């Protein structure tokens, strides 16, 4: 099938003898996410296990005269065929899974169509914004690009029918929305060239149930409890002081507990404003008691003097 003139270093559409007639190789891509896990807010990354399918046409590999419909190459023979130098732009690290043996295959059809598939485990960076935490949503992009082949040599395209699949599974603190796909180009200043890009945007919406039961509802109840002092008699000083002190300490510890598990960032988050407002509400109840108590003690001698007269 491979003749002596075949060079696995040269893309199918490139003819270095006739560069003006060369065409970019179109590589069609399909991504199948089997797992998304370990969303690390401190490191701003997340881990995935996915299957990467790439398809292109290499007319140098046709075998129309053969009775075979397709040929499957093993790991050793794959290196003898040209394959795209695809990489993931946000990848911090990754590996080709090799359970029992390397999880990769390459099929060649008799008309020269090539299907190249591999299963990868990746840790991808994601720029996260926590201003609205815990009502935030994070948009994480997965971008694939050619490492060395410019736009005039290789172009990526999404498969027409459902180019990205995310299998159904549940994360403890997030709900997955999307994916959204797009095609773009990336200009590199170092090489002064454009490269073809494929982008997948996955949205992680934070599940609010945990924060409703552990933060929002308890904070509201503590504030309502602090307002009970408004209905106590101004002379009931021990009761009002005790209730006020308990609610202040409770709301302070509640706020500290809520922020303990929040992402450590330098800017103010929604949870910080929420906690501060509730502390001010509780503190305001204590101030109200103090003002009422002082005014009550000042008016009492005047009233007693009026009755004496």
C-alpha positions in Angstrom: 0.0 0.0 0.0 2.8 2.4 0.8 5.0 3.0 -2.2 8.7 4.1 -2.0 7.8 7.7 -2.7 5.5 8.0 0.2 6.8 10.5 2.9 4.9 10.5 6.2 6.3 13.9 7.0 4.4 15.6 4.1 0.7 16.4 4.4 -1.5 14.9 1.7 -2.3 18.2 0.0 1.3 19.5 -0.2 3.5 19.0 -3.2 6.9 20.6 -2.6 7.6 20.3 -6.3 4.6 22.4 -7.1 3.9 24.6 -4.1 1.6 26.8 -6.0 -0.7 23.9 -6.6 -0.6 22.7 -3.0 -3.8 22.7 -1.0 -4.5 22.6 2.7 -5.5 19.2 4.1 -8.9 19.3 5.7 -9.1 17.3 9.0 -12.6 16.7 10.3 -12.8 16.3 14.1 -15.2 14.7 16.5 -14.8 14.8 20.3 -16.4 12.4 22.7 -16.1 13.4 26.4 -16.5 10.2 28.5 -15.5 11.9 31.8 -15.3 15.4 33.2 -14.0 15.5 36.8 -11.8 17.2 39.4 -12.7 20.8 38.8 -10.0 22.6 40.8 -10.9 26.2 41.6 -7.6 26.9 43.3 -5.5 25.7 40.3 -8.1 26.9 37.8 -8.2 23.6 35.9 -10.3 20.5 35.3 -9.6 17.0 34.1 -11.3 15.1 31.2 -11.1 11.7 29.5 -12.1 12.0 25.9 -11.9 10.2 22.5 -10.4 12.3 19.7 -11.5 11.2 16.2 -9.8 12.8 13.2 -10.7 12.1 9.6 -9.0 13.2 6.4 -8.3 12.0 2.8 -4.8 10.9 1.7 -4.9 9.9 -2.0 -1.5 8.4 -1.7 -3.0 5.6 0.4 -5.8 4.5 -2.1 -6.0 0.8 -2.9 -9.0 0.7 -5.2 -7.8 -2.5 -6.9 -7.8 -4.5 -3.6 -10.7 -6.6 -2.4 -10.3 -5.1 1.0 -12.7 -2.3 2.1 -10.4 -1.0 4.8 -7.1 -1.6 6.6 -6.5 -1.1 10.3 -2.9 -0.3 11.3 -1.4 -1.2 14.6 0.6 1.2 16.8 3.8 0.3 15.1 2.5 1.0 11.6 0.7 4.2 12.4 4.1 5.9 12.6 4.6 5.1 8.9 1.5 7.2 7.8 1.1 11.0 8.0 -1.0 12.1 10.9 -1.9 15.6 12.1 0.2 17.1 14.8 -2.9 18.0 16.8 -2.5 19.3 20.3 -4.7 20.9 23.0 -3.9 24.5 23.6 -5.0 24.6 27.3 -3.5 21.3 28.3 -1.3 21.3 31.4 -0.5 17.7 31.0 -2.0 14.7 29.4 -1.4 11.1 28.2 -2.6 8.5 25.8 -4.5 5.9 27.8 -3.0 2.4 27.5 -5.3 0.1 29.3 -4.2 -3.4 28.1 -2.5 -1.6 25.2 -2.4 1.8 23.6 -6.0 3.1 23.1 -5.5 4.3 19.5 -6.3 3.0 16.0 -6.0 4.1 12.4 -8.3 2.9 9.7 -7.6 3.5 6.0 -10.5 3.1 3.5 -9.8 2.0 -0.1 -10.6 5.5 -1.4 -7.8 7.0 0.8 -10.0 8.2 3.6 -8.3 7.9 7.0 -9.9 7.7 10.4 -7.5 8.2 13.3 -8.8 7.8 16.9 -7.2 7.9 20.3 -8.3 8.1 23.9 -6.7 10.8 26.0 -6.6 11.8 29.7 -6.0 15.6 30.0 -5.8 18.3 32.6 -6.9 21.5 31.0 -6.6 25.1 32.3 -9.7 27.3 32.6 -9.8 31.0 33.4 -12.4 31.2 36.1 -14.2 34.3 37.4 -15.7 34.2 40.9 -17.2 37.6 41.3 -20.7 36.1 41.5 -19.7 33.1 43.7 -21.7 31.0 44.6 -24.1 32.1 41.9 -21.4 31.9 39.3 -20.9 29.9 36.1 -17.6 29.1 34.5 -17.0 29.0 30.8 -14.1 26.7 30.0 -12.7 26.4 26.5 -11.1 23.3 24.9 -9.1 24.5 21.9 -7.3 22.1 19.5 -4.7 23.4 17.0 -1.9 22.1 14.8 1.5 22.5 16.5 3.5 23.2 13.3 1.3 23.2 10.2 0.0 26.7 9.3 -3.4 27.5 7.9 -2.3 27.0 4.3 -1.1 23.5 5.1 -3.8 22.2 7.4 -7.3 23.3 8.3 -9.6 21.8 11.0 -13.4 21.4 10.6 -16.0 20.0 12.9 -18.0 17.0 11.9 -21.4 18.1 10.6 -23.6 15.9 12.8 -23.1 16.4 16.5 -19.4 17.3 16.5 -19.0 17.1 20.3 -20.6 14.6 22.6 -20.6 14.8 26.4 -21.9 11.7 28.0 -24.5 12.1 30.8 -23.1 12.2 34.3 -23.5 14.3 37.4 -20.9 16.5 39.2 -21.3 17.1 42.9 -21.2 20.9 42.7 -21.8 21.7 39.1 -24.3 21.3 36.3 -22.8 21.0 32.8 -24.3 23.1 29.9 -23.3 23.1 26.3 -21.2 22.3 24.5 -20.8 25.2 22.0 -18.5 24.8 19.0 -16.7 27.3 16.8 -14.0 27.5 14.2 -11.3 30.2 14.4 -7.7 31.0 13.5 -4.8 31.9 15.8 -2.1 34.2 14.7 1.4 33.5 16.1 3.8 36.4 16.2 6.9 34.2 16.4 6.2 32.6 13.0 4.1 35.4 11.6 1.5 32.8 10.5 -2.0 31.8 11.1 -3.1 28.4 12.5 -6.5 26.7 12.3 -8.3 26.3 15.6 -11.4 24.4 16.8 -13.0 25.5 20.0 -15.4 23.8 22.4 -17.0 25.9 25.1 -18.4 24.0 28.2 -20.3 25.9 30.8 -20.2 24.8 34.5 -23.1 26.2 36.4 -22.7 25.9 40.2 -25.4 23.9 41.8 -27.1 26.2 44.4 -28.8 23.5 46.6 -25.8 23.1 49.0 -25.5 26.9 49.5 -29.3 27.3 50.1 -29.3 24.8 53.0 -25.8 25.7 54.4 -25.5 29.4 53.9 -28.6 31.4 52.6 -31.4 29.9 54.8 -29.4 29.8 58.0 -28.2 33.4 57.6 -31.8 34.7 57.0 -33.0 32.8 60.1 -30.2 34.2 62.2 -31.1 37.8 61.1 -34.8 37.2 61.9 -33.8 35.8 65.3 -31.8 39.0 66.0 -35.0 41.0 65.3 -36.8 39.3 68.2 -35.1 41.9 70.4 -37.4 44.5 68.9 -40.4 43.0 70.7 -38.7 42.6 74.0 -39.2 45.3 76.7 -36.4 47.8 76.9 -35.9 47.0 80.5 -35.2 43.3 79.7 -31.5 44.1 79.4 -30.1 40.6 80.1 -32.4 38.9 77.6 -31.7 41.4 74.8 -27.9 41.5 75.4 -27.7 37.7 75.5 -29.8 37.3 72.3 -27.9 40.0 70.5 -24.5 38.6 71.5 -25.4 35.1 70.4 -26.7 36.2 67.0 -23.6 38.4 66.4 -21.3 35.5 67.2 -23.4 33.0 65.2 -23.6 35.1 62.1 -19.8 35.8 62.3 -18.9 32.2 62.5 -21.5 31.3 59.8 -19.9 33.8 57.5 -16.4 32.5 58.2 -17.5 28.9 57.5 -19.1 30.0 54.2 -15.9 31.8 53.1 -13.6 29.0 54.2 -14.5 26.8 51.3 -14.8 29.7 48.8 -12.1 30.3 46.2 -9.1 32.3 47.5 -9.1 35.4 45.2 -8.1 39.0 45.8 -11.4 40.6 44.7 -14.8 40.8 46.5 -17.2 38.0 45.8 -21.0 37.9 46.1 -20.8 35.7 49.2 -18.6 38.4 50.9 -21.3 41.1 50.3 -24.0 38.7 51.4 -22.2 37.9 54.7 -21.3 41.5 55.3 -24.9 42.7 54.9 -26.2 40.1 57.3 -23.6 41.0 59.9 -24.7 44.6 59.5 -28.3 43.6 60.0 -27.5 41.8 63.2 -25.2 44.5 64.4 -27.9 47.1 63.7 -30.3 45.2 66.0 -27.7 45.5 68.8 -27.3 49.3 68.1 -31.1 49.7 68.1 -31.3 48.1 71.5 -28.5 50.4 72.8 -30.2 53.5 71.5 -33.6 52.5 72.9 -32.1 51.6 76.3 -30.3 54.9 76.6 -33.4 57.0 75.6 -35.5 54.9 77.9 -33.3 55.7 80.9 -33.1 59.4 80.0 -36.9 59.8 79.7 -37.7 57.8 82.9 -36.6 60.6 85.4 -38.5 63.2 83.5 -41.7 61.1 83.6 -41.3 60.3 87.3 -40.8 64.1 88.0 -44.0 64.9 86.1 -45.9 62.4 88.2 -44.4 63.7 91.5 -45.6 67.2 90.6 
